[in-house]
Every structure is written in C-alpha cells, then in structure tokens.
Amino acid sequence: RINNLKTKTTKIFDTNGVFIYIGLIPLTSNFKPLNVLNEYGNIDVDENMRTKQKGLYGAGDVNNKNLRQIVTAINDGAIAAHSIINDLK
C-alpha cells in the first residue's frame, strides 16, 4: 500500500519486495561553509575519499559519483576509514 501525500490517493501493489527511492537531494547543507560541495550539493572527494579540507572525508551517497547503491556507499566508507588510519599515522 502506497499513500500519495500530495494527491491523497492510495494504491495497493501485489509485490514480493519494494525498493524505496527517496530522491537525489543530499543532506549536506551544513558543509557549505567548508567549500567542499559541488553545484548539486554533493561532496567532492578524491579516490581516497579526502576532500580539499584537510581531515575531512566523504563517504556514501553524499559523494559526487555516478552510482549510488549500498555496495558503493560501503566501499566509500571502507576507503575513507583506511585513509583516516593512514593519515593519522
């Protein structure tokens, strides 16, 4: 059952699973003063998940990338964690 909050209508779908899509607007506005966001509000990072601000890393769907999936977000997190450990040494 899906309730459309804009039209106040309800539809029932016979399905075995559902993937919920919540949109493409990243919740990154608090990073705007740090000048690490692109024009769409995504965080610009290098291949090691580092931003241009020393000590600030990005990971997951807020990063500026083409594919936003759980598996790529997990990969970003692993790379960021590895980079942080190396940078702290």
PDB file of N, CA, C and O in Angstrom:
ATOM      1  N   ARG A   1       0.849  -1.169   0.000  1.00  0.00           N
ATOM      2  CA  ARG A   1       0.000   0.000   0.000  1.00  0.00           C
ATOM      3  C   ARG A   1       0.893   1.230   0.000  1.00  0.00           C
ATOM      4  O   ARG A   1       1.792   1.369   0.830  1.00  0.00           O
ATOM      5  N   ILE A   2       0.626   2.112  -0.943  1.00  0.00           N
ATOM      6  CA  ILE A   2       1.377   3.354  -1.028  1.00  0.00           C
ATOM      7  C   ILE A   2       0.396   4.512  -0.956  1.00  0.00           C
ATOM      8  O   ILE A   2      -0.559   4.598  -1.728  1.00  0.00           O
ATOM      9  N   ASN A   3       0.661   5.399  -0.006  1.00  0.00           N
ATOM     10  CA  ASN A   3      -0.163   6.594   0.157  1.00  0.00           C
ATOM     11  C   ASN A   3       0.556   7.777  -0.479  1.00  0.00           C
ATOM     12  O   ASN A   3       1.681   8.098  -0.095  1.00  0.00           O
ATOM     13  N   ASN A   4      -0.083   8.425  -1.446  1.00  0.00           N
ATOM     14  CA  ASN A   4       0.460   9.620  -2.071  1.00  0.00           C
ATOM     15  C   ASN A   4       0.013  10.817  -1.236  1.00  0.00           C
ATOM     16  O   ASN A   4      -1.168  11.162  -1.199  1.00  0.00           O
ATOM     17  N   LEU A   5       0.973  11.437  -0.574  1.00  0.00           N
ATOM     18  CA  LEU A   5       0.641  12.541   0.330  1.00  0.00           C
ATOM     19  C   LEU A   5       0.215  13.804  -0.408  1.00  0.00           C
ATOM     20  O   LEU A   5      -0.492  14.644   0.149  1.00  0.00           O
ATOM     21  N   LYS A   6       0.650  13.939  -1.671  1.00  0.00           N
ATOM     22  CA  LYS A   6       0.270  15.124  -2.443  1.00  0.00           C
ATOM     23  C   LYS A   6      -1.151  15.017  -2.978  1.00  0.00           C
ATOM     24  O   LYS A   6      -1.920  15.975  -2.902  1.00  0.00           O
ATOM     25  N   THR A   7      -1.502  13.851  -3.522  1.00  0.00           N
ATOM     26  CA  THR A   7      -2.829  13.698  -4.137  1.00  0.00           C
ATOM     27  C   THR A   7      -3.845  13.073  -3.191  1.00  0.00           C
ATOM     28  O   THR A   7      -5.034  13.005  -3.504  1.00  0.00           O
ATOM     29  N   LYS A   8      -3.374  12.617  -2.036  1.00  0.00           N
ATOM     30  CA  LYS A   8      -4.239  11.963  -1.029  1.00  0.00           C
ATOM     31  C   LYS A   8      -4.872  10.673  -1.571  1.00  0.00           C
ATOM     32  O   LYS A   8      -5.970  10.297  -1.163  1.00  0.00           O
ATOM     33  N   THR A   9      -4.174  10.002  -2.489  1.00  0.00           N
ATOM     34  CA  THR A   9      -4.675   8.739  -3.032  1.00  0.00           C
ATOM     35  C   THR A   9      -3.853   7.583  -2.482  1.00  0.00           C
ATOM     36  O   THR A   9      -2.719   7.763  -2.040  1.00  0.00           O
ATOM     37  N   THR A  10      -4.442   6.396  -2.517  1.00  0.00           N
ATOM     38  CA  THR A  10      -3.773   5.186  -2.061  1.00  0.00           C
ATOM     39  C   THR A  10      -3.836   4.137  -3.161  1.00  0.00           C
ATOM     40  O   THR A  10      -4.871   3.950  -3.800  1.00  0.00           O
ATOM     41  N   LYS A  11      -2.700   3.448  -3.376  1.00  0.00           N
ATOM     42  CA  LYS A  11      -2.651   2.352  -4.339  1.00  0.00           C
ATOM     43  C   LYS A  11      -2.119   1.118  -3.627  1.00  0.00           C
ATOM     44  O   LYS A  11      -1.236   1.211  -2.773  1.00  0.00           O
ATOM     45  N   ILE A  12      -2.662  -0.033  -3.985  1.00  0.00           N
ATOM     46  CA  ILE A  12      -2.194  -1.299  -3.442  1.00  0.00           C
ATOM     47  C   ILE A  12      -1.510  -2.067  -4.567  1.00  0.00           C
ATOM     48  O   ILE A  12      -2.088  -2.264  -5.636  1.00  0.00           O
ATOM     49  N   PHE A  13      -0.264  -2.502  -4.314  1.00  0.00           N
ATOM     50  CA  PHE A  13       0.519  -3.240  -5.293  1.00  0.00           C
ATOM     51  C   PHE A  13       0.785  -4.642  -4.769  1.00  0.00           C
ATOM     52  O   PHE A  13       1.194  -4.808  -3.620  1.00  0.00           O
ATOM     53  N   ASP A  14       0.557  -5.650  -5.601  1.00  0.00           N
ATOM     54  CA  ASP A  14       0.877  -7.030  -5.263  1.00  0.00           C
ATOM     55  C   ASP A  14       2.326  -7.288  -5.649  1.00  0.00           C
ATOM     56  O   ASP A  14       2.636  -7.423  -6.833  1.00  0.00           O
ATOM     57  N   THR A  15       3.218  -7.357  -4.663  1.00  0.00           N
ATOM     58  CA  THR A  15       4.643  -7.495  -4.931  1.00  0.00           C
ATOM     59  C   THR A  15       5.318  -8.312  -3.841  1.00  0.00           C
ATOM     60  O   THR A  15       4.783  -8.468  -2.743  1.00  0.00           O
ATOM     61  N   ASN A  16       6.499  -8.831  -4.157  1.00  0.00           N
ATOM     62  CA  ASN A  16       7.277  -9.582  -3.178  1.00  0.00           C
ATOM     63  C   ASN A  16       8.336  -8.731  -2.490  1.00  0.00           C
ATOM     64  O   ASN A  16       8.945  -9.167  -1.513  1.00  0.00           O
ATOM     65  N   GLY A  17       8.556  -7.534  -2.989  1.00  0.00           N
ATOM     66  CA  GLY A  17       9.564  -6.660  -2.402  1.00  0.00           C
ATOM     67  C   GLY A  17       9.411  -5.242  -2.904  1.00  0.00           C
ATOM     68  O   GLY A  17       8.764  -4.998  -3.922  1.00  0.00           O
ATOM     69  N   VAL A  18      10.007  -4.313  -2.187  1.00  0.00           N
ATOM     70  CA  VAL A  18       9.902  -2.902  -2.533  1.00  0.00           C
ATOM     71  C   VAL A  18      11.254  -2.239  -2.303  1.00  0.00           C
ATOM     72  O   VAL A  18      11.897  -2.467  -1.279  1.00  0.00           O
ATOM     73  N   PHE A  19      11.683  -1.416  -3.260  1.00  0.00           N
ATOM     74  CA  PHE A  19      12.859  -0.565  -3.102  1.00  0.00           C
ATOM     75  C   PHE A  19      12.342   0.860  -2.992  1.00  0.00           C
ATOM     76  O   PHE A  19      11.723   1.373  -3.923  1.00  0.00           O
ATOM     77  N   ILE A  20      12.592   1.494  -1.867  1.00  0.00           N
ATOM     78  CA  ILE A  20      12.112   2.846  -1.621  1.00  0.00           C
ATOM     79  C   ILE A  20      13.127   3.854  -2.149  1.00  0.00           C
ATOM     80  O   ILE A  20      14.288   3.835  -1.740  1.00  0.00           O
ATOM     81  N   TYR A  21      12.709   4.720  -3.039  1.00  0.00           N
ATOM     82  CA  TYR A  21      13.546   5.775  -3.608  1.00  0.00           C
ATOM     83  C   TYR A  21      13.152   7.080  -2.946  1.00  0.00           C
ATOM     84  O   TYR A  21      11.994   7.493  -3.015  1.00  0.00           O
ATOM     85  N   ILE A  22      14.118   7.736  -2.300  1.00  0.00           N
ATOM     86  CA  ILE A  22      13.776   8.952  -1.566  1.00  0.00           C
ATOM     87  C   ILE A  22      14.298  10.222  -2.221  1.00  0.00           C
ATOM     88  O   ILE A  22      14.101  11.316  -1.691  1.00  0.00           O
ATOM     89  N   GLY A  23      14.961  10.094  -3.362  1.00  0.00           N
ATOM     90  CA  GLY A  23      15.380  11.282  -4.083  1.00  0.00           C
ATOM     91  C   GLY A  23      16.880  11.451  -4.177  1.00  0.00           C
ATOM     92  O   GLY A  23      17.650  10.624  -3.688  1.00  0.00           O
ATOM     93  N   LEU A  24      17.278  12.533  -4.811  1.00  0.00           N
ATOM     94  CA  LEU A  24      18.693  12.781  -5.060  1.00  0.00           C
ATOM     95  C   LEU A  24      19.242  14.010  -4.359  1.00  0.00           C
ATOM     96  O   LEU A  24      20.387  14.390  -4.607  1.00  0.00           O
ATOM     97  N   ILE A  25      18.479  14.633  -3.508  1.00  0.00           N
ATOM     98  CA  ILE A  25      18.950  15.840  -2.832  1.00  0.00           C
ATOM     99  C   ILE A  25      19.720  15.429  -1.572  1.00  0.00           C
ATOM    100  O   ILE A  25      19.121  14.948  -0.610  1.00  0.00           O
ATOM    101  N   PRO A  26      21.040  15.618  -1.575  1.00  0.00           N
ATOM    102  CA  PRO A  26      21.839  15.212  -0.411  1.00  0.00           C
ATOM    103  C   PRO A  26      21.642  16.169   0.764  1.00  0.00           C
ATOM    104  O   PRO A  26      21.432  17.367   0.573  1.00  0.00           O
ATOM    105  N   LEU A  27      21.710  15.638   1.953  1.00  0.00           N
ATOM    106  CA  LEU A  27      21.569  16.460   3.161  1.00  0.00           C
ATOM    107  C   LEU A  27      22.958  16.919   3.610  1.00  0.00           C
ATOM    108  O   LEU A  27      23.508  16.420   4.592  1.00  0.00           O
ATOM    109  N   THR A  28      23.499  17.862   2.881  1.00  0.00           N
ATOM    110  CA  THR A  28      24.870  18.303   3.109  1.00  0.00           C
ATOM    111  C   THR A  28      25.001  19.805   3.337  1.00  0.00           C
ATOM    112  O   THR A  28      26.117  20.326   3.328  1.00  0.00           O
ATOM    113  N   SER A  29      23.922  20.495   3.536  1.00  0.00           N
ATOM    114  CA  SER A  29      23.978  21.960   3.629  1.00  0.00           C
ATOM    115  C   SER A  29      24.901  22.446   4.744  1.00  0.00           C
ATOM    116  O   SER A  29      25.462  23.537   4.643  1.00  0.00           O
ATOM    117  N   ASN A  30      25.065  21.658   5.801  1.00  0.00           N
ATOM    118  CA  ASN A  30      25.951  22.078   6.899  1.00  0.00           C
ATOM    119  C   ASN A  30      27.422  22.110   6.473  1.00  0.00           C
ATOM    120  O   ASN A  30      28.254  22.676   7.181  1.00  0.00           O
ATOM    121  N   PHE A  31      27.753  21.507   5.323  1.00  0.00           N
ATOM    122  CA  PHE A  31      29.128  21.523   4.828  1.00  0.00           C
ATOM    123  C   PHE A  31      29.396  22.673   3.849  1.00  0.00           C
ATOM    124  O   PHE A  31      30.532  22.862   3.415  1.00  0.00           O
ATOM    125  N   LYS A  32      28.371  23.427   3.506  1.00  0.00           N
ATOM    126  CA  LYS A  32      28.528  24.508   2.527  1.00  0.00           C
ATOM    127  C   LYS A  32      29.619  25.510   2.914  1.00  0.00           C
ATOM    128  O   LYS A  32      30.396  25.906   2.045  1.00  0.00           O
ATOM    129  N   PRO A  33      29.711  25.934   4.168  1.00  0.00           N
ATOM    130  CA  PRO A  33      30.764  26.897   4.529  1.00  0.00           C
ATOM    131  C   PRO A  33      32.188  26.350   4.330  1.00  0.00           C
ATOM    132  O   PRO A  33      33.142  27.126   4.277  1.00  0.00           O
ATOM    133  N   LEU A  34      32.335  25.036   4.222  1.00  0.00           N
ATOM    134  CA  LEU A  34      33.661  24.436   4.080  1.00  0.00           C
ATOM    135  C   LEU A  34      34.127  24.370   2.627  1.00  0.00           C
ATOM    136  O   LEU A  34      35.255  23.960   2.355  1.00  0.00           O
ATOM    137  N   ASN A  35      33.261  24.773   1.695  1.00  0.00           N
ATOM    138  CA  ASN A  35      33.596  24.825   0.276  1.00  0.00           C
ATOM    139  C   ASN A  35      34.036  23.458  -0.278  1.00  0.00           C
ATOM    140  O   ASN A  35      35.020  23.366  -1.012  1.00  0.00           O
ATOM    141  N   VAL A  36      33.290  22.397   0.084  1.00  0.00           N
ATOM    142  CA  VAL A  36      33.614  21.056  -0.414  1.00  0.00           C
ATOM    143  C   VAL A  36      32.477  20.482  -1.261  1.00  0.00           C
ATOM    144  O   VAL A  36      32.536  19.324  -1.675  1.00  0.00           O
ATOM    145  N   LEU A  37      31.454  21.279  -1.518  1.00  0.00           N
ATOM    146  CA  LEU A  37      30.284  20.791  -2.251  1.00  0.00           C
ATOM    147  C   LEU A  37      30.310  21.248  -3.703  1.00  0.00           C
ATOM    148  O   LEU A  37      30.853  22.304  -4.027  1.00  0.00           O
ATOM    149  N   ASN A  38      29.715  20.437  -4.570  1.00  0.00           N
ATOM    150  CA  ASN A  38      29.546  20.866  -5.955  1.00  0.00           C
ATOM    151  C   ASN A  38      28.212  21.600  -6.084  1.00  0.00           C
ATOM    152  O   ASN A  38      27.530  21.838  -5.087  1.00  0.00           O
ATOM    153  N   GLU A  39      27.848  21.955  -7.304  1.00  0.00           N
ATOM    154  CA  GLU A  39      26.624  22.742  -7.519  1.00  0.00           C
ATOM    155  C   GLU A  39      25.348  21.989  -7.164  1.00  0.00           C
ATOM    156  O   GLU A  39      24.293  22.605  -7.012  1.00  0.00           O
ATOM    157  N   TYR A  40      25.427  20.669  -7.030  1.00  0.00           N
ATOM    158  CA  TYR A  40      24.250  19.867  -6.675  1.00  0.00           C
ATOM    159  C   TYR A  40      24.192  19.541  -5.186  1.00  0.00           C
ATOM    160  O   TYR A  40      23.249  18.896  -4.726  1.00  0.00           O
ATOM    161  N   GLY A  41      25.181  19.978  -4.443  1.00  0.00           N
ATOM    162  CA  GLY A  41      25.219  19.721  -3.010  1.00  0.00           C
ATOM    163  C   GLY A  41      25.936  18.448  -2.630  1.00  0.00           C
ATOM    164  O   GLY A  41      25.921  18.055  -1.463  1.00  0.00           O
ATOM    165  N   ASN A  42      26.575  17.783  -3.606  1.00  0.00           N
ATOM    166  CA  ASN A  42      27.343  16.574  -3.299  1.00  0.00           C
ATOM    167  C   ASN A  42      28.755  16.954  -2.868  1.00  0.00           C
ATOM    168  O   ASN A  42      29.267  18.006  -3.252  1.00  0.00           O
ATOM    169  N   ILE A  43      29.376  16.097  -2.072  1.00  0.00           N
ATOM    170  CA  ILE A  43      30.727  16.343  -1.577  1.00  0.00           C
ATOM    171  C   ILE A  43      31.740  15.862  -2.615  1.00  0.00           C
ATOM    172  O   ILE A  43      31.685  14.718  -3.065  1.00  0.00           O
ATOM    173  N   ASP A  44      32.655  16.738  -2.985  1.00  0.00           N
ATOM    174  CA  ASP A  44      33.736  16.365  -3.905  1.00  0.00           C
ATOM    175  C   ASP A  44      34.861  15.704  -3.109  1.00  0.00           C
ATOM    176  O   ASP A  44      35.380  16.282  -2.154  1.00  0.00           O
ATOM    177  N   VAL A  45      35.232  14.486  -3.514  1.00  0.00           N
ATOM    178  CA  VAL A  45      36.310  13.741  -2.861  1.00  0.00           C
ATOM    179  C   VAL A  45      37.260  13.191  -3.918  1.00  0.00           C
ATOM    180  O   VAL A  45      36.916  13.098  -5.096  1.00  0.00           O
ATOM    181  N   ASP A  46      38.458  12.831  -3.476  1.00  0.00           N
ATOM    182  CA  ASP A  46      39.382  12.147  -4.375  1.00  0.00           C
ATOM    183  C   ASP A  46      39.178  10.634  -4.232  1.00  0.00           C
ATOM    184  O   ASP A  46      38.243  10.193  -3.564  1.00  0.00           O
ATOM    185  N   GLU A  47      40.047   9.849  -4.854  1.00  0.00           N
ATOM    186  CA  GLU A  47      39.868   8.389  -4.831  1.00  0.00           C
ATOM    187  C   GLU A  47      40.067   7.793  -3.439  1.00  0.00           C
ATOM    188  O   GLU A  47      39.721   6.634  -3.208  1.00  0.00           O
ATOM    189  N   ASN A  48      40.625   8.581  -2.504  1.00  0.00           N
ATOM    190  CA  ASN A  48      40.810   8.132  -1.126  1.00  0.00           C
ATOM    191  C   ASN A  48      39.762   8.715  -0.178  1.00  0.00           C
ATOM    192  O   ASN A  48      39.897   8.621   1.042  1.00  0.00           O
ATOM    193  N   MET A  49      38.726   9.313  -0.746  1.00  0.00           N
ATOM    194  CA  MET A  49      37.597   9.913  -0.023  1.00  0.00           C
ATOM    195  C   MET A  49      37.981  11.167   0.745  1.00  0.00           C
ATOM    196  O   MET A  49      37.251  11.599   1.637  1.00  0.00           O
ATOM    197  N   ARG A  50      39.127  11.757   0.403  1.00  0.00           N
ATOM    198  CA  ARG A  50      39.546  13.006   1.033  1.00  0.00           C
ATOM    199  C   ARG A  50      38.902  14.186   0.304  1.00  0.00           C
ATOM    200  O   ARG A  50      38.792  14.186  -0.922  1.00  0.00           O
ATOM    201  N   THR A  51      38.484  15.181   1.066  1.00  0.00           N
ATOM    202  CA  THR A  51      38.020  16.440   0.478  1.00  0.00           C
ATOM    203  C   THR A  51      39.212  17.386   0.400  1.00  0.00           C
ATOM    204  O   THR A  51      40.320  17.033   0.805  1.00  0.00           O
ATOM    205  N   LYS A  52      38.984  18.574  -0.113  1.00  0.00           N
ATOM    206  CA  LYS A  52      40.084  19.545  -0.155  1.00  0.00           C
ATOM    207  C   LYS A  52      40.348  20.182   1.205  1.00  0.00           C
ATOM    208  O   LYS A  52      41.302  20.944   1.359  1.00  0.00           O
ATOM    209  N   GLN A  53      39.505  19.872   2.194  1.00  0.00           N
ATOM    210  CA  GLN A  53      39.730  20.330   3.568  1.00  0.00           C
ATOM    211  C   GLN A  53      40.476  19.235   4.325  1.00  0.00           C
ATOM    212  O   GLN A  53      39.954  18.133   4.489  1.00  0.00           O
ATOM    213  N   LYS A  54      41.675  19.523   4.783  1.00  0.00           N
ATOM    214  CA  LYS A  54      42.483  18.531   5.496  1.00  0.00           C
ATOM    215  C   LYS A  54      41.705  17.966   6.690  1.00  0.00           C
ATOM    216  O   LYS A  54      41.170  18.714   7.509  1.00  0.00           O
ATOM    217  N   GLY A  55      41.654  16.635   6.769  1.00  0.00           N
ATOM    218  CA  GLY A  55      40.989  15.964   7.883  1.00  0.00           C
ATOM    219  C   GLY A  55      39.500  15.746   7.673  1.00  0.00           C
ATOM    220  O   GLY A  55      38.826  15.219   8.559  1.00  0.00           O
ATOM    221  N   LEU A  56      38.970  16.142   6.518  1.00  0.00           N
ATOM    222  CA  LEU A  56      37.541  15.956   6.226  1.00  0.00           C
ATOM    223  C   LEU A  56      37.397  14.976   5.068  1.00  0.00           C
ATOM    224  O   LEU A  56      37.973  15.169   3.997  1.00  0.00           O
ATOM    225  N   TYR A  57      36.627  13.933   5.299  1.00  0.00           N
ATOM    226  CA  TYR A  57      36.433  12.862   4.323  1.00  0.00           C
ATOM    227  C   TYR A  57      34.950  12.735   4.007  1.00  0.00           C
ATOM    228  O   TYR A  57      34.100  13.075   4.830  1.00  0.00           O
ATOM    229  N   GLY A  58      34.650  12.252   2.833  1.00  0.00           N
ATOM    230  CA  GLY A  58      33.264  11.997   2.457  1.00  0.00           C
ATOM    231  C   GLY A  58      33.087  10.524   2.141  1.00  0.00           C
ATOM    232  O   GLY A  58      34.026   9.861   1.700  1.00  0.00           O
ATOM    233  N   ALA A  59      31.891  10.014   2.365  1.00  0.00           N
ATOM    234  CA  ALA A  59      31.612   8.609   2.048  1.00  0.00           C
ATOM    235  C   ALA A  59      30.121   8.434   1.829  1.00  0.00           C
ATOM    236  O   ALA A  59      29.296   9.057   2.498  1.00  0.00           O
ATOM    237  N   GLY A  60      29.799   7.582   0.887  1.00  0.00           N
ATOM    238  CA  GLY A  60      28.403   7.229   0.664  1.00  0.00           C
ATOM    239  C   GLY A  60      27.729   8.062  -0.404  1.00  0.00           C
ATOM    240  O   GLY A  60      28.382   8.667  -1.254  1.00  0.00           O
ATOM    241  N   ASP A  61      26.420   8.080  -0.341  1.00  0.00           N
ATOM    242  CA  ASP A  61      25.621   8.702  -1.393  1.00  0.00           C
ATOM    243  C   ASP A  61      25.711  10.217  -1.432  1.00  0.00           C
ATOM    244  O   ASP A  61      25.221  10.830  -2.381  1.00  0.00           O
ATOM    245  N   VAL A  62      26.319  10.836  -0.437  1.00  0.00           N
ATOM    246  CA  VAL A  62      26.501  12.291  -0.481  1.00  0.00           C
ATOM    247  C   VAL A  62      27.696  12.669  -1.334  1.00  0.00           C
ATOM    248  O   VAL A  62      27.852  13.833  -1.702  1.00  0.00           O
ATOM    249  N   ASN A  63      28.550  11.687  -1.658  1.00  0.00           N
ATOM    250  CA  ASN A  63      29.708  11.974  -2.501  1.00  0.00           C
ATOM    251  C   ASN A  63      29.283  12.232  -3.937  1.00  0.00           C
ATOM    252  O   ASN A  63      28.230  11.775  -4.383  1.00  0.00           O
ATOM    253  N   ASN A  64      30.114  12.968  -4.645  1.00  0.00           N
ATOM    254  CA  ASN A  64      29.901  13.242  -6.057  1.00  0.00           C
ATOM    255  C   ASN A  64      30.347  12.010  -6.849  1.00  0.00           C
ATOM    256  O   ASN A  64      31.543  11.803  -7.059  1.00  0.00           O
ATOM    257  N   LYS A  65      29.380  11.189  -7.288  1.00  0.00           N
ATOM    258  CA  LYS A  65      29.691   9.973  -8.031  1.00  0.00           C
ATOM    259  C   LYS A  65      28.498   9.587  -8.899  1.00  0.00           C
ATOM    260  O   LYS A  65      27.398  10.113  -8.734  1.00  0.00           O
ATOM    261  N   ASN A  66      28.732   8.667  -9.818  1.00  0.00           N
ATOM    262  CA  ASN A  66      27.678   8.279 -10.759  1.00  0.00           C
ATOM    263  C   ASN A  66      26.715   7.241 -10.220  1.00  0.00           C
ATOM    264  O   ASN A  66      25.527   7.283 -10.540  1.00  0.00           O
ATOM    265  N   LEU A  67      27.196   6.311  -9.412  1.00  0.00           N
ATOM    266  CA  LEU A  67      26.362   5.206  -8.936  1.00  0.00           C
ATOM    267  C   LEU A  67      26.138   5.323  -7.442  1.00  0.00           C
ATOM    268  O   LEU A  67      27.092   5.391  -6.666  1.00  0.00           O
ATOM    269  N   ARG A  68      24.888   5.347  -7.044  1.00  0.00           N
ATOM    270  CA  ARG A  68      24.536   5.431  -5.629  1.00  0.00           C
ATOM    271  C   ARG A  68      23.792   4.165  -5.242  1.00  0.00           C
ATOM    272  O   ARG A  68      22.593   4.024  -5.482  1.00  0.00           O
ATOM    273  N   GLN A  69      24.525   3.261  -4.645  1.00  0.00           N
ATOM    274  CA  GLN A  69      23.993   1.978  -4.199  1.00  0.00           C
ATOM    275  C   GLN A  69      24.614   1.674  -2.842  1.00  0.00           C
ATOM    276  O   GLN A  69      25.659   2.224  -2.496  1.00  0.00           O
ATOM    277  N   ILE A  70      23.974   0.800  -2.076  1.00  0.00           N
ATOM    278  CA  ILE A  70      24.503   0.433  -0.758  1.00  0.00           C
ATOM    279  C   ILE A  70      25.931  -0.078  -0.873  1.00  0.00           C
ATOM    280  O   ILE A  70      26.794   0.282  -0.073  1.00  0.00           O
ATOM    281  N   VAL A  71      26.176  -0.917  -1.870  1.00  0.00           N
ATOM    282  CA  VAL A  71      27.502  -1.515  -2.011  1.00  0.00           C
ATOM    283  C   VAL A  71      28.568  -0.452  -2.284  1.00  0.00           C
ATOM    284  O   VAL A  71      29.692  -0.589  -1.801  1.00  0.00           O
ATOM    285  N   THR A  72      28.258   0.590  -3.033  1.00  0.00           N
ATOM    286  CA  THR A  72      29.253   1.628  -3.291  1.00  0.00           C
ATOM    287  C   THR A  72      29.434   2.518  -2.062  1.00  0.00           C
ATOM    288  O   THR A  72      30.535   3.009  -1.815  1.00  0.00           O
ATOM    289  N   ALA A  73      28.383   2.728  -1.301  1.00  0.00           N
ATOM    290  CA  ALA A  73      28.485   3.517  -0.065  1.00  0.00           C
ATOM    291  C   ALA A  73      29.368   2.793   0.952  1.00  0.00           C
ATOM    292  O   ALA A  73      30.186   3.417   1.627  1.00  0.00           O
ATOM    293  N   ILE A  74      29.198   1.475   1.056  1.00  0.00           N
ATOM    294  CA  ILE A  74      30.029   0.681   1.970  1.00  0.00           C
ATOM    295  C   ILE A  74      31.490   0.756   1.533  1.00  0.00           C
ATOM    296  O   ILE A  74      32.388   0.906   2.362  1.00  0.00           O
ATOM    297  N   ASN A  75      31.714   0.650   0.236  1.00  0.00           N
ATOM    298  CA  ASN A  75      33.074   0.756  -0.295  1.00  0.00           C
ATOM    299  C   ASN A  75      33.683   2.114   0.046  1.00  0.00           C
ATOM    300  O   ASN A  75      34.834   2.186   0.476  1.00  0.00           O
ATOM    301  N   ASP A  76      32.924   3.181  -0.141  1.00  0.00           N
ATOM    302  CA  ASP A  76      33.412   4.522   0.204  1.00  0.00           C
ATOM    303  C   ASP A  76      33.812   4.592   1.671  1.00  0.00           C
ATOM    304  O   ASP A  76      34.852   5.158   2.009  1.00  0.00           O
ATOM    305  N   GLY A  77      32.988   4.020   2.541  1.00  0.00           N
ATOM    306  CA  GLY A  77      33.270   4.036   3.976  1.00  0.00           C
ATOM    307  C   GLY A  77      34.547   3.294   4.317  1.00  0.00           C
ATOM    308  O   GLY A  77      35.330   3.742   5.155  1.00  0.00           O
ATOM    309  N   ALA A  78      34.758   2.146   3.661  1.00  0.00           N
ATOM    310  CA  ALA A  78      35.976   1.380   3.901  1.00  0.00           C
ATOM    311  C   ALA A  78      37.205   2.153   3.437  1.00  0.00           C
ATOM    312  O   ALA A  78      38.224   2.181   4.128  1.00  0.00           O
ATOM    313  N   ILE A  79      37.111   2.778   2.272  1.00  0.00           N
ATOM    314  CA  ILE A  79      38.235   3.570   1.761  1.00  0.00           C
ATOM    315  C   ILE A  79      38.504   4.768   2.669  1.00  0.00           C
ATOM    316  O   ILE A  79      39.657   5.068   2.978  1.00  0.00           O
ATOM    317  N   ALA A  80      37.443   5.452   3.095  1.00  0.00           N
ATOM    318  CA  ALA A  80      37.607   6.606   3.983  1.00  0.00           C
ATOM    319  C   ALA A  80      38.259   6.189   5.298  1.00  0.00           C
ATOM    320  O   ALA A  80      39.164   6.869   5.783  1.00  0.00           O
ATOM    321  N   ALA A  81      37.810   5.081   5.877  1.00  0.00           N
ATOM    322  CA  ALA A  81      38.387   4.599   7.137  1.00  0.00           C
ATOM    323  C   ALA A  81      39.865   4.272   6.958  1.00  0.00           C
ATOM    324  O   ALA A  81      40.683   4.604   7.816  1.00  0.00           O
ATOM    325  N   HIS A  82      40.207   3.631   5.864  1.00  0.00           N
ATOM    326  CA  HIS A  82      41.601   3.296   5.581  1.00  0.00           C
ATOM    327  C   HIS A  82      42.439   4.571   5.425  1.00  0.00           C
ATOM    328  O   HIS A  82      43.554   4.655   5.939  1.00  0.00           O
ATOM    329  N   SER A  83      41.898   5.543   4.725  1.00  0.00           N
ATOM    330  CA  SER A  83      42.619   6.810   4.545  1.00  0.00           C
ATOM    331  C   SER A  83      42.818   7.538   5.875  1.00  0.00           C
ATOM    332  O   SER A  83      43.888   8.088   6.135  1.00  0.00           O
ATOM    333  N   ILE A  84      41.795   7.538   6.699  1.00  0.00           N
ATOM    334  CA  ILE A  84      41.901   8.202   8.013  1.00  0.00           C
ATOM    335  C   ILE A  84      42.977   7.545   8.852  1.00  0.00           C
ATOM    336  O   ILE A  84      43.796   8.232   9.463  1.00  0.00           O
ATOM    337  N   ILE A  85      42.983   6.215   8.888  1.00  0.00           N
ATOM    338  CA  ILE A  85      44.012   5.492   9.673  1.00  0.00           C
ATOM    339  C   ILE A  85      45.406   5.847   9.157  1.00  0.00           C
ATOM    340  O   ILE A  85      46.305   6.139   9.946  1.00  0.00           O
ATOM    341  N   ASN A  86      45.586   5.823   7.830  1.00  0.00           N
ATOM    342  CA  ASN A  86      46.893   6.161   7.271  1.00  0.00           C
ATOM    343  C   ASN A  86      47.283   7.610   7.544  1.00  0.00           C
ATOM    344  O   ASN A  86      48.447   7.904   7.817  1.00  0.00           O
ATOM    345  N   ASP A  87      46.312   8.509   7.469  1.00  0.00           N
ATOM    346  CA  ASP A  87      46.609   9.922   7.701  1.00  0.00           C
ATOM    347  C   ASP A  87      46.937  10.219   9.158  1.00  0.00           C
ATOM    348  O   ASP A  87      47.648  11.180   9.451  1.00  0.00           O
ATOM    349  N   LEU A  88      46.425   9.402  10.073  1.00  0.00           N
ATOM    350  CA  LEU A  88      46.712   9.614  11.497  1.00  0.00           C
ATOM    351  C   LEU A  88      48.074   9.049  11.919  1.00  0.00           C
ATOM    352  O   LEU A  88      48.590   9.387  12.984  1.00  0.00           O
ATOM    353  N   LYS A  89      48.640   8.204  11.088  1.00  0.00           N
ATOM    354  CA  LYS A  89      49.950   7.598  11.424  1.00  0.00           C
ATOM    355  C   LYS A  89      51.065   8.612  11.324  1.00  0.00           C
ATOM    356  O   LYS A  89      52.225   8.281  11.569  1.00  0.00           O
TER     357      LYS A  89
END
